[in-house]
Amino acid sequence: MRRPFEPDPGHAGEGTGMLQDFSPIRDIAHADVIGAGIAGTWQALALAKAGLDVTVYERDDAAMREAVSHVAGGMLAPWCEGEASEPVITRLGARSLELWREEFPDTPFNGSLVVAHPRDRADFDRFAKLTGGHRRLDAPAIANLEPALEGRFGDALFFPDEGHVEPRRVLPQLHERLAALGVAVRFETGHHANDDTRLTVDCRGLAARDSAPELRGVKGEMIVVETTEIALSRPVRLLHPRWPLYIIPRERNRFMIGATSIESEDRGVSVRSALELLSAAYAVHPAFGEARIVEIGAGLRPAFPDNLPRIDVEGRRIAVNGLYRHGFLLAPALAELTTAYVTRGAIDNQVMRCA
Ligand SMILES: Cc1cc2nc3c(=O)[nH]c(=O)nc-3n(C[C@H](O)[C@H](O)[C@H](O)COP(=O)(O)OP(=O)(O)OC[C@H]3O[C@@H](n4cnc5c(N)ncnc54)[C@H](O)[C@@H]3O)c2cc1C
């Protein structure tokens, strides 16, 4: 079996162009990765596994509370995301699932469930048409899969191959894995690329606007609640014309309810958003009405105008950004592409741009 991040000429798939055996920067042995969010950690992991001597610089402390990765849901849902995304997201996301499985074999891949109330049937049918990789469940099958939802919905879409990770658990695990590979992760150490002898991979998220002014922040608000009255084994998405939401089960009887998507860079959570998120959770199951609120938060997703990720190459500087609402879903596949470029000049022309 091919190991992760080893060259795989056949892998790039549709829409890609490969330049084999040519890398303008293959003589480089050292790499600095800026940012230890989900993009930076996977980049560092892939480059270190390919044999480079890697250092990661992160201006935040190890708790990473300033990173948008800290508030993410962590859903790995390439087929559900196909409803509102370009096919490249599903293509790269599906590859990422393989890389998550290889790196973290205990990642829960229990699938995702999509439900709607009968009055929102049109949204449900539309979602089913726009997405693949699912099968329809009737009420008994829903109860069999998620006993807590017995009697609540007549139909559901089940995406069996999707998974989810808990960002606040998996980020420290990735940092530990880097340390085990000999990668120095320097927290509380800001970095600005200035050394031309080293490869620099810029994964600063929204902070990279000094070099990518078209980046914008798209606010996502979320609420974490705790209750022992309901248990779920997988993310559940509720389709709704005004407030579609998802509920992700966490450890210790906690659930993350997310997420809004608002064109604003204000980091506060509005009363309206809180009402909508909590109402939608209550609509999935009334037991959420008695849950204890543990946290209310928001993050700014780094996005380019087309909401697609980019790997921008300029000499020995590579910028990986615009992961928008797909950072956990896409980071492994993007890291693999960067590494394929660094080690052998392979170019995926759907996401890479070379100056
Ligand atoms: C509410 C919410 C829910 C989400 N749910 C999901 C989901 O379910 N699945 C999914 O795939 N995605 C999800 N996302 C999107 C995901 O969170 C982002 O796409 C992803 O976290 C972006 O990661 P990043 O590494 O690019 O940025 P960040 O996580 O922000 O990391 C960038 C890091 O760079 C550091 N930095 C900046 N400047 C410097 C410097 N000069 N020197 C050193 N360090 C620097 C910052 O401190 C930061 O830690 C969600 C987002 C939100 C807001």
The ligand as a Tripos MOL2 file, in Angstrom:
@<TRIPOS>MOLECULE
LIG
   53    58     1     0     0
SMALL
NO_CHARGES

@<TRIPOS>ATOM
      1 C1        -18.2170   27.8100   13.5860 C.3       1 LIG1
      2 C2        -17.3190   27.1390   12.5760 C.ar      1 LIG1
      3 C3        -17.5230   25.7960   12.2690 C.ar      1 LIG1
      4 C4        -16.6920   25.1640   11.3240 C.ar      1 LIG1
      5 N1        -16.8890   23.8400   11.0850 N.ar      1 LIG1
      6 C5        -16.0940   23.1910   10.1950 C.ar      1 LIG1
      7 C6        -16.2830   21.8030    9.9600 C.ar      1 LIG1
      8 O1        -17.1690   21.1710   10.5270 O.2       1 LIG1
      9 N2        -15.4340   21.1900    9.0630 N.ar      1 LIG1
     10 C7        -14.4410   21.8630    8.4120 C.ar      1 LIG1
     11 O2        -13.7200   21.2540    7.6160 O.2       1 LIG1
     12 N3        -14.2390   23.1880    8.6350 N.ar      1 LIG1
     13 C8        -15.0480   23.8610    9.5010 C.ar      1 LIG1
     14 N4        -14.8790   25.2060    9.7230 N.ar      1 LIG1
     15 C9        -13.8410   25.9260    8.9570 C.3       1 LIG1
     16 C10       -12.4730   25.7560    9.5730 C.3       1 LIG1
     17 O3        -12.5210   26.1310   10.9090 O.3       1 LIG1
     18 C11       -11.4540   26.6290    8.8140 C.3       1 LIG1
     19 O4        -11.5130   26.3760    7.4400 O.3       1 LIG1
     20 C12       -10.0260   26.2980    9.2880 C.3       1 LIG1
     21 O5         -9.9720   26.2710   10.6820 O.3       1 LIG1
     22 C13        -9.0110   27.2930    8.7290 C.3       1 LIG1
     23 O6         -7.7570   26.8470    9.2200 O.3       1 LIG1
     24 P1         -6.4070   27.6660    9.0350 P.3       1 LIG1
     25 O7         -5.3410   26.7930    9.5840 O.co2     1 LIG1
     26 O8         -6.3320   28.1650    7.6400 O.co2     1 LIG1
     27 O9         -6.6110   28.9800    9.9390 O.3       1 LIG1
     28 P2         -6.4470   29.1330   11.5280 P.3       1 LIG1
     29 O10        -7.0560   27.9940   12.2480 O.co2     1 LIG1
     30 O11        -6.9660   30.4850   11.8840 O.co2     1 LIG1
     31 O12        -4.8850   29.0610   11.7750 O.3       1 LIG1
     32 C14        -4.0170   30.1080   11.4030 C.3       1 LIG1
     33 C15        -2.9840   30.2350   12.4940 C.3       1 LIG1
     34 O13        -1.9410   31.1030   12.0610 O.3       1 LIG1
     35 C16        -1.4630   31.8090   13.1840 C.3       1 LIG1
     36 N5         -0.7170   33.0000   12.7490 N.ar      1 LIG1
     37 C17        -1.2090   34.0890   12.0960 C.ar      1 LIG1
     38 N6         -0.1970   34.9550   11.8290 N.ar      1 LIG1
     39 C18         0.9420   34.4050   12.3020 C.ar      1 LIG1
     40 C19         2.3270   34.8110   12.2970 C.ar      1 LIG1
     41 N7          2.7480   35.9690   11.7410 N.pl3     1 LIG1
     42 N8          3.2410   33.9920   12.8760 N.ar      1 LIG1
     43 C20         2.8490   32.8090   13.4380 C.ar      1 LIG1
     44 N9          1.5520   32.3650   13.4640 N.ar      1 LIG1
     45 C21         0.6160   33.1540   12.8860 C.ar      1 LIG1
     46 C22        -2.7260   32.1320   13.9400 C.3       1 LIG1
     47 O14        -2.4530   32.4370   15.2990 O.3       1 LIG1
     48 C23        -3.5280   30.8420   13.7760 C.3       1 LIG1
     49 O15        -3.3270   29.9550   14.8460 O.3       1 LIG1
     50 C24       -15.6700   25.8880   10.6690 C.ar      1 LIG1
     51 C25       -15.4710   27.2360   10.9820 C.ar      1 LIG1
     52 C26       -16.2810   27.8650   11.9120 C.ar      1 LIG1
     53 C27       -16.0500   29.3050   12.2470 C.3       1 LIG1
@<TRIPOS>BOND
     1     1     2 1
     2     2     3 ar
     3     2    52 ar
     4     3     4 ar
     5     4     5 ar
     6     4    50 ar
     7     5     6 ar
     8     6     7 ar
     9     6    13 1
    10     7     8 2
    11     7     9 ar
    12     9    10 ar
    13    10    11 2
    14    10    12 ar
    15    12    13 ar
    16    13    14 ar
    17    14    15 1
    18    14    50 ar
    19    15    16 1
    20    16    17 1
    21    16    18 1
    22    18    19 1
    23    18    20 1
    24    20    21 1
    25    20    22 1
    26    22    23 1
    27    23    24 1
    28    24    25 2
    29    24    26 1
    30    24    27 1
    31    27    28 1
    32    28    29 2
    33    28    30 1
    34    28    31 1
    35    31    32 1
    36    32    33 1
    37    33    34 1
    38    33    48 1
    39    34    35 1
    40    35    36 1
    41    35    46 1
    42    36    37 ar
    43    36    45 ar
    44    37    38 ar
    45    38    39 ar
    46    39    40 ar
    47    39    45 ar
    48    40    41 1
    49    40    42 ar
    50    42    43 ar
    51    43    44 ar
    52    44    45 ar
    53    46    47 1
    54    46    48 1
    55    48    49 1
    56    50    51 ar
    57    51    52 ar
    58    52    53 1
@<TRIPOS>SUBSTRUCTURE
     1 LIG1         1 GROUP 0 **** ****
